[in-house]
Amino acid sequence: MKKLKQLTIILLSIAVVASVLCSCSNSSGKAVSYVDSEYSKSISTPEYSDISNEDKSIAYNQQLVKKFNIDMDTKSFDETLEKLKHLITGYGYVSNSSVQQSTSRYSEKYASFTFRVDSERVDQFVEEIGKLGSVTRSTSTVEDITKMYYDLESQMNALIEEKSNFEALRKGADYATLIKIEDKIASLTSQINYLNSQIEYYKNSISYSFVYLNVHEVKEYVVKEETFWDEIGNTFKDSFKAFVSVLHGFLNVLIYILPFAAVLGIVAIIVIVCTKKNRKKKAAEKEQNTTEQQS
């Protein structure tokens, strides 16, 4: 009888884990059976290959995110800003800007811009910026997100097909089954919307490159040679920006898998607690039997 109770607890735990794994079936690419009363149907999610970054670049178009950082001095601050305003209209748009206008003629003026520029013409735009003043610093980075982009796309397509399969189960389902089907469809819709927002963000980042421009007002242009420490500082800044970009992707993945990890953690705790209780119970019974035999 005790063994039967323990076996029942283990089977219930396995059933909970199986239901969690079913919700993750979009990434497994294997057929999963969803059984509910007389509605017993096999639903399979499409397979997508997990190929290397190099293979993805060959199989698909490369998806690149370009970023430019430019520092520029100008002796005609207001005129330069006006020219920038007209220049960007032919290439993209201003995503963010900040201008510090000083009323004192002895203080320098400063402005910072974030431009989103058509990726096919961004090199030309950067070249045009260089004609408006004296560029003191210019760096660029290119991030290859090909594998990440197509992995997200494959996951979303798998979820869409899985949602379609569940929608087909609505017809003829009883009330209790229908509630479970609707809950599953709502969960899949939420995951699809999240992945779609990520894909749209990447699409925008690929189509429109980032150009970060800092404009300083100066009385005279000063030719400054970059020292060793300047080079170290610039490298550190670029490295920090790359770190932030990687951290952003990592947090997105962590948030996505957190609910599944939480459920698995709860199941594991239940199994451990039940196992410990059974062991304590057995030990107490054994001790009691020993005491009775000695008596």
C-alpha positions, 0 to 999 in steps of 0.5 A, a space after each residue: 500500500 505504501 509503495 502504491 502511494 509513492 508510485 502514485 506521487 511519482 506518476 503525478 509528478 511525471 504528468 505535470 512535467 509532461 504537460 510543461 514539456 508539451 508547452 515547449 514542444 515548439 522547439 523540440 520538432 517532435 510529435 506530441 499527443 494531447 489527450 483529453 477525454 474522447 478527443 485524442 489527437 496527435 499534433 505534430 510541430 514542424 521541424 527546423 534545423 539547428 545549423 551553425 552560424 556559418 551554415 545559416 549565412 550560406 542558407 539565408 541572407 546575412 542579417 547585419 546590424 551596423 552602428 557608427 559613433 562619430 565625434 565632430 567639432 564645428 565653428 558654426 554650431 547653429 548652421 551645422 545643426 540646420 544642415 544636419 536637419 536637412 541632410 537626414 531627411 534624405 537618408 532616414 530619421 532622428 531617433 533621439 536628440 539633445 541640444 545644449 544651447 548656451 546664452 553665454 558667448 564664452 561657453 561652448 554649445 553641444 549636441 548629441 543625435 541618434 540617427 536611424 539611417 537606411 542601411 544601404 546608404 549609411 556609408 554615404 550619410 557618414 561621409 556627408 556628415 564629415 563635410 559639415 565639420 572636423 571629425 575627431 573620432 569615428 568608429 563603426 561596428 557590425 553585428 551579425 544576427 543571422 542565426 538569432 534572427 532565423 531561429 526566432 523566425 523558425 520558433 514563431 512559425 512552429 508556434 503558429 502551426 501549433 496554434 492552428 492545430 489547437 484551433 482545429 480541436 475547437 469543433 465538437 469539443 465539450 465545455 471542459 475540453 474547450 476551456 483547456 484548448 482556449 487556455 493553450 491557444 491564449 498561451 501560444 498567442 502570447 508567445 507568438 506576439 512576443 517573438 514577433 515583436 523581437 523579430 520586428 525589432 531586429 528587422 528595423 535594426 537591420 534596415 536602419 543602421 544606428 549613427 550616434 553623433 556628438 557635435 561640439 562647438 569650437 572656436 578653432 579646429 585642433 588637430 589632436 593625435 590619439 594617445 595610447 590612453 585615448 585608444 584604450 578608453 575608446 576600446 573600453 567604450 566600444 567593448 561596453 556597448 557590445 556587452 550591453 547588446 549581448 546582455 540585452 539578448 541574454 535577458 530576453 532569452 532568460 525571461 522567455 524560459 523563466 516560467 518553464 523553469 519555475 514550474 519545473 522547480 516546483 515539481 522538483 520540490 514536491 517530489 523531494 518533499 514527498 520522498 523525504 516524508 516517505 523516508 521519515 515515515 518508513 524510518 519511524 515505522 521500522 523503529 516502532 516495529 523494532 521496539 515492539 519486537 524487543 518488548 
